[in-house]
Amino acid sequence: MPCGAESDDDVNVICGDAYVSLAICHDNYCKCINGAVIAADIKEGLRTPPMNYRHAYHAGNFADVVKHLAVVSVLHHLRKKNTAFAVIDSHAGCGAYNLTGPEASRTGEAAEGIARLTNVSGGPATLTTYLELASGARYPGSPLLAAQLLRPQDRLVAIEKHPAAAAALAMTLQPYAKARVEVADGYCRLLALVPPPEHRGLVLIDPPYESPDEFRDAASAVTAAYRRFATGIYLIWFPIKSAAEANGFCGEVLASGAAKVLRIDVTRRHAVEGKLNAAGLLVLNPPWQFELDMRASLDLILPRLECDARFDWLAGGT
């Protein structure tokens, strides 16, 4: 299916005793029988690409904490009006992660992130809500956080490219009637979904940045989506491994023409070789008092995470 295509097919996926629905928006289908995922190609000659996501290795790290605080802050803002909103997550992953599993244990990043916040109490509603939602047996990714904060009139579209991850995501989101999982390329499908009928909402773009063209592709997708849905709130996460690369990416996104763009960088005070030591968020059309809300939450947790944050308005202001 070409980028931006409007139609898709629904496939019922059997996982154990539960039925879930996956919307298939490209040339692959996925079925899950008794928990075993089988991916097959519809188009002869194509091969399902290997899963290269690293969410399980990095779930709950310092960058995840800050990103998910931002998601909760934006959703709290959107919930203040009775009007329905949509959440579109372009690279949704599996939705929830076992922080005691082999992947998380191998990196130890969650131990340096969310695990350091177990005794935090009080603070802004954004922080207390996030900590409550993140206190379960599995650490929630962005789509699960969003699903738990939807009201009956709101909805979530979670896009995941890899069939196995999409099947796991569908199972995670199965209890939430207003959450829909689509198997598709996140960048392509995003353009078909904006503007949403609600004309208000959050677009989250959080790719793995494993492709050498990922920064370029992400910037192009943001620019194209913003031109179609200029009133939406956009959260774009990015790793900072090279200041020049990160600054260039932010400049490309800024070229979208967004009137208000806030950049938040979070940096570990003690760099660790071979690990991610800094990450950023670009927020297009940040809600009123979003910066103050984030600062209040981060002031309480950054000392525990041994990180520092920097806020820069690249366009507009508070």
N, C-alpha and C positions, 0 to 999 in steps of 0.2 A: 504494500500500500504506500503510495507516495506521501511525502511530507504534507501535512495540512489536510489530509483527507478527512472528510466529515463522517464517514460511515464505518461501522465495525460489526463484528459478529459476537454473540454471547455464547460462551461454552460453559456448561455445568461441569464442575470439577469435583470429583469424589475424593475426599481426604478422610480416611477412617470411616466414621459414621456420619460425617457432616457433608452437606452439599454447599458449595460456594460457587459464585459466578465470576468468571473472568471474561473481560472484554478483550477480544483478540484484534489488535489493530495493525498487525504486520503479517509476515509470511510464515510465522511459526505458530503451532498450537501446543498446548501443554495439558496433560491430564495426570491426575494424581490418584493412584489406587492404593488404598491401605497405607497411606503415608509415603509411598514411593513415587517420586516424580519422574515422568517419562516425557522427554521433549522430542518432538519429531518435526520434520520439515514438510510443508505442504508443497513447496515448489521444488521440483526435482533438481538435484545438483547442489542445493544450498546446504550448508551445515550450520547447526546451531552454534553460535559463538560461545566460547568458554566463559564461565562466570569469572569476572575479574574484580568484583566488588570487594572492598576491604572493610565494610562497615563493622563486621564482627570483631575485627582486630582493634578498631579504634572507638568502638561504642563507649560512651560515658567518659571520654577523655576531656581535657580542659576546653578544647574547641567545641566539642559536642555540648557541653554544659552551657556555654555562652550562646551558641546557636539556638538551643532549645528554650533558653530563657527568652530570647527574642521572639520565637514562635508564640510562646505563651503570652508575652506582652501584647503582641499584635492581636491575637485572638481575644484577649480580654477587652481590648479597645473595640473590636468589631461587635462584640456581644452587648455593648452598651446601648445599641439601637435594636429595636425589634425587627428591623428589616433583615431579611435573609442574606447570607453571604456564602460564597464558595471558597474552598481551599483547593488549590491545584499543586500537587507535589510532583515535580518532573522526574525525579530520580529517587523513588521511594524506598528501595531496598526491601528487606524482609519485614520491617516494622517493629520487631522486638528482638532483644539480644540477651543471651545468657552470659552474664559477666563472670561466671565461674567456669565457663567452658574453656576448651583448649585454646581457641583463638585469642580471647581476652586475656587468659592467663599467660599466654606466650609474650604479649607485649607489656602487660602490666599497666596499661595506660588508664584504665578505669580506676585502678588503685590510687592514681595520682590525680584523678578527676572527681567523679561523683562520689566515690567512697570517702573522700575527705569532707563531705558535706553532711554526713549522717547525723551529726549532733547540732546542726544549725537550726535555730528556732527563731520565730519572729521574722520581721522584715516586711517588705512590700508584698501585696497579694500575688504579684507575678512570681516571686521567689517561693512563697509558701505553696502555691498551686503546683509549680514545677516539682518541688521536692516531694510533695505528696504523690504526684503521678509517677515519679521516678523511684518510688520506694518499694515497688513490687518485686516479684521474683525475677522478672526479666526487665531489662532497661528499655524504655520505650523510644523508638525512633520518632521522627517528626510526624509520619502519618498516624501513628497510634496516639501521640499527644493530641494531634488535631481532632481525631475521631472522638476522643474523650471529652473534648470541649465543644462539640457541635450541639446545637439546639435542634429541636424537631424540624425547624424550617431551614436549617443549614445543610450543606453537603460537602463531601470530600471526594476528589478524584485523585487517586494515587497511581502514578504511572511507573511501571517497572519493565525494563527491557528484557531481562533474563527470565525465562519461564519458570525455572526452579524457585528463584527468589520471589517471583510473582505469586506462585502457588502458596508459598509460606506466608506471604503478605496477606493473601486472601483469607487464609485461615486465621491470622491474627486479627483481621478486621471483620471477620464474619459476624460477631455480635452487634455490629454497628450498622443499622439499616441504611443510613444515609452516606455510607462510605462505599466507594466503587473502585475496584482495581482494574487497570487497563494494562495489557501487555503491549508495549509499544516503545519506540524510540522517544525519549522524553522531550527532546527538542522539537521533533516533528509534530508530535501529538499536541504539545502545548499550543501551537499556533491554531490548531483546530478548535481549541477549547476556550479561547479568548476572543471577544469579551464573553464572560459567562452571562447567562440570562439575568442573574441577580444584579449585575453591574456594580458589585462591590465584593471585595474579598482579598485573599492572600495568594500570591504565587511564590512558591518556594523552589529555588533552583540550587541543587546540592549534588553535583556530579562527582564522580570519583577522581577526576583530574589525573587519570592514568594515560590518556591519549595525549600525544604531543600537540594535538590541535584543540585540546579541551578548552583552554582559555578563549581561543578565537571562537569556537563553537558556542560557548556559553554567552559570550558578549553579543554575538550575532542573534542568538535566540532571545536574549533580553531586549535588544533593540527592536526586533520584529514584533515581539509580544507587546511591548510598551506602546508601539504605534497603534495597535489594535485595542489596547485596554490601558489607556493613559491614566485612569483614575484608580487602578489597582495598587495594592501595596506589594512590593517585591522584596524578598529576602534572597540574596545571592551569597552563598558561602564560598570561600576560596582559601586554599593553603598559601602561606607565604614562605616560600623556599628561596626566592630571589626577589629583592625589593624592586628591582627594575621590571621584572615580569609582572609582579602584583600591581605596580603603579601603571604599567601599560594597559593591563586588563581594566583597571578602574577608569582609565582615560577612555577606553573603547566603550564601556558601559555609559559613561557620562555623555558620550556622543549621541546617545539615544534621544537626548533632548529633555530628559526629566528635569523638572524645575526644582525638585528637592531630592538631594542624595546625601545620605549620611554614611560615612565609613567608620567602622569600629574594628580596630586591630587589637588582638590579644596576644601577648608575648610571654613566654616562660622566663622567669628571672634567671634561671640557671639552665642554660642550653644543654641538651643531651644529644651527643653525636648519634646520627642515624635515626633520630626521631623528629617528628613535627614539633617545631619550637615556636611557631607563630601562625596565626590564622586570622582571616578577616571576614567581615560581613559588610556587604553593600545593601543599604536599605533605601529603596526608591519610594517616595511618598510616605515617609515614616509618619505614624499617627501623632496627633498632638500629645506632647509630654512624653513621647517614647524615649527620648534621650534621658530625661530625668528619671524615668522608671528604670531604665537599664542601669544608669549610674547608681541608683539606690540599691539595686540588687547586687551589682558587682562590687560595691564598696564592702559588702558583708562577706563575700565569698572569695574574692581575689587573693586576700592574704593567705587563706587556707590552700588555695590552688598554687600559690607562689607564682602568680602571674600579674602583669600590668596591662591596663587597657588604655587605648588612645581613641578619642572621638574627633573626627574631622568632617565638617560639612563641606562637601565638594561642590554642592549647588544649593542655593536657598539657605534656610536657617530654621531655627525653632519657631 
